[in-house]
């Protein structure tokens, strides 16, 4: 059986689970994961400040270091950030999973997080 996008139900059902760990996604986060289209993405959530910019640069350097084609984006939209229930910024999100918050992760830590999640 296919849905309105021509995808099988099997694919649609898989999209309602976290791509990293397979856990069911809360309804409000499901659309955010679908946005990545199943591709690995790293998002830095934060405000327009030095810590957010440093985390963004560290994430880009980590991706470069491991030679992977991973999208790195900086998200400053307050409503999107609020949907993650983040308590402290900046935050590191990989494929919709919150990896860290309230600290500036260094390049090596981000590489470890990417590899741990099997990206």
Sine and cosine of phi, psi and omega as CSV:
sin_phi,cos_phi,sin_psi,cos_psi,sin_omega,cos_omega
0.00,0.00,0.62,-0.79,0.00,-1.00
-0.89,-0.45,0.43,-0.90,0.04,-1.00
-1.00,-0.04,-0.13,-0.99,-0.08,-1.00
-0.92,0.40,-0.27,0.96,0.03,-1.00
-1.00,-0.07,0.04,1.00,-0.01,-1.00
0.99,0.15,0.19,0.98,0.02,-1.00
-1.00,-0.08,0.51,-0.86,0.01,-1.00
-0.95,0.31,0.39,-0.92,0.05,-1.00
-0.87,0.50,-0.54,0.84,-0.01,-1.00
-0.86,0.52,-0.68,0.73,0.03,-1.00
-0.93,0.37,-0.69,0.73,-0.01,-1.00
-0.87,0.49,-0.67,0.74,0.02,-1.00
-0.91,0.41,-0.60,0.80,0.00,-1.00
-0.91,0.42,-0.52,0.85,-0.04,-1.00
-0.94,0.34,-0.28,0.96,-0.01,-1.00
-1.00,0.06,0.14,0.99,0.05,-1.00
-0.90,-0.45,0.45,-0.89,0.04,-1.00
-0.88,0.47,0.75,-0.66,0.02,-1.00
-0.93,0.37,-0.41,0.91,-0.04,-1.00
-0.99,0.14,-0.75,0.66,-0.13,-0.99
-0.88,-0.48,-0.18,0.98,0.01,-1.00
1.00,0.09,0.00,1.00,0.00,-1.00
-0.95,0.32,0.52,-0.85,0.05,-1.00
-0.88,0.48,0.62,-0.79,0.02,-1.00
-1.00,-0.01,0.64,-0.77,0.16,-0.99
-0.87,0.49,0.52,-0.85,-0.08,-1.00
-0.81,0.59,-0.64,0.77,-0.06,-1.00
-0.95,0.32,-0.32,0.95,-0.02,-1.00
-0.99,-0.16,-0.25,0.97,-0.07,-1.00
-0.86,0.52,-0.71,0.71,0.00,-1.00
-0.90,0.44,-0.53,0.85,0.01,-1.00
-0.93,0.38,-0.62,0.78,0.02,-1.00
-0.94,0.33,-0.65,0.76,0.01,-1.00
-0.87,0.50,-0.51,0.86,0.01,-1.00
-0.85,0.53,-0.55,0.84,-0.02,-1.00
-0.95,0.31,-0.23,0.97,0.04,-1.00
0.91,0.41,0.38,0.92,0.00,-1.00
0.99,0.12,-0.05,1.00,0.02,-1.00
-1.00,0.01,0.49,-0.87,0.03,-1.00
-0.92,0.38,0.75,-0.66,0.07,-1.00
-0.65,-0.76,0.54,-0.84,0.07,-1.00
-0.87,-0.49,0.75,-0.66,0.03,-1.00
-0.84,-0.54,0.72,-0.70,0.12,-0.99
-0.97,-0.26,0.89,-0.46,0.01,-1.00
-0.99,-0.14,0.77,-0.64,0.02,-1.00
0.04,-1.00,-0.05,-1.00,0.02,-1.00
-0.99,-0.14,0.00,-1.00,-0.01,-1.00
-0.99,0.12,0.98,0.21,0.00,-1.00
-0.61,-0.79,0.05,-1.00,-0.08,-1.00
-0.90,0.44,-0.65,0.76,-0.02,-1.00
-0.90,0.44,-0.69,0.73,0.02,-1.00
-0.90,0.44,-0.70,0.71,0.01,-1.00
-0.89,0.45,-0.66,0.75,0.02,-1.00
-0.90,0.44,-0.69,0.72,0.03,-1.00
-0.88,0.47,-0.67,0.74,0.02,-1.00
-0.87,0.50,-0.73,0.68,0.02,-1.00
-0.90,0.43,-0.62,0.79,0.05,-1.00
-0.90,0.44,-0.65,0.76,0.01,-1.00
-0.91,0.42,-0.68,0.73,0.03,-1.00
-0.89,0.45,-0.64,0.77,0.02,-1.00
-0.92,0.39,-0.62,0.78,0.02,-1.00
-0.88,0.47,-0.70,0.71,0.02,-1.00
-0.89,0.45,-0.67,0.74,0.03,-1.00
-0.89,0.45,-0.65,0.76,-0.04,-1.00
-0.89,0.45,-0.59,0.81,-0.03,-1.00
-1.00,-0.10,0.05,1.00,0.10,-1.00
0.83,0.56,0.76,0.65,0.04,-1.00
-0.86,-0.50,0.47,-0.89,0.04,-1.00
-1.00,-0.03,1.00,0.08,-0.04,-1.00
-0.84,-0.54,0.77,-0.63,0.03,-1.00
-0.96,0.29,0.74,-0.67,0.07,-1.00
-0.87,-0.49,0.84,-0.53,-0.01,-1.00
-0.79,-0.61,0.52,-0.86,0.10,-0.99
-0.96,-0.28,0.85,-0.53,-0.04,-1.00
-0.96,-0.28,0.85,-0.53,0.02,-1.00
-0.88,-0.48,0.05,1.00,-0.01,-1.00
-0.94,0.33,0.89,-0.46,-0.10,-1.00
-0.88,0.47,-0.61,0.79,-0.01,-1.00
-0.93,0.36,-0.65,0.76,0.03,-1.00
-0.92,0.40,-0.68,0.73,0.04,-1.00
-0.87,0.49,-0.68,0.73,-0.01,-1.00
-0.88,0.47,-0.53,0.85,-0.02,-1.00
-0.92,0.40,-0.32,0.95,0.04,-1.00
-1.00,0.05,-0.13,0.99,-0.05,-1.00
0.84,0.55,0.67,0.74,0.03,-1.00
-0.97,0.23,0.70,-0.71,0.02,-1.00
-1.00,-0.09,-0.53,0.85,-0.02,-1.00
-0.69,-0.73,0.61,-0.79,0.03,-1.00
-0.93,-0.36,0.43,-0.90,-0.01,1.00
-0.97,0.24,0.29,-0.96,0.04,-1.00
-0.77,-0.64,0.54,-0.84,0.04,-1.00
-0.95,-0.31,0.82,-0.57,-0.01,-1.00
-0.82,-0.57,0.81,-0.58,0.05,-1.00
-0.88,-0.47,0.87,-0.49,-0.03,-1.00
0.75,0.66,0.68,0.74,0.07,-1.00
1.00,0.09,-0.09,1.00,0.01,-1.00
-0.99,-0.16,0.79,-0.62,0.04,-1.00
-0.96,0.29,0.85,-0.53,-0.04,-1.00
-0.99,-0.17,-0.66,0.76,0.04,-1.00
-0.46,-0.89,0.38,-0.93,0.08,-1.00
-0.47,-0.88,0.58,-0.81,0.06,-1.00
0.99,0.14,0.03,1.00,0.04,-1.00
-0.71,-0.70,0.35,-0.94,0.11,-0.99
-0.99,-0.15,0.97,-0.25,0.00,-1.00
-0.94,0.34,0.66,-0.75,0.05,-1.00
-0.99,0.13,0.15,-0.99,-0.09,-1.00
-0.84,0.54,-0.73,0.68,-0.04,-1.00
-0.88,0.47,-0.62,0.78,0.03,-1.00
-0.91,0.42,-0.64,0.77,0.01,-1.00
-0.92,0.38,-0.66,0.75,0.07,-1.00
-0.86,0.52,-0.71,0.70,0.02,-1.00
-0.87,0.50,-0.67,0.74,0.00,-1.00
-0.90,0.44,-0.69,0.73,0.01,-1.00
-0.89,0.46,-0.71,0.70,-0.02,-1.00
-0.93,0.37,-0.61,0.79,0.03,-1.00
-0.87,0.49,-0.64,0.77,-0.01,-1.00
-0.99,0.16,0.00,1.00,0.08,-1.00
0.96,0.29,0.52,0.85,-0.03,-1.00
-1.00,0.04,0.00,0.00,0.00,0.00
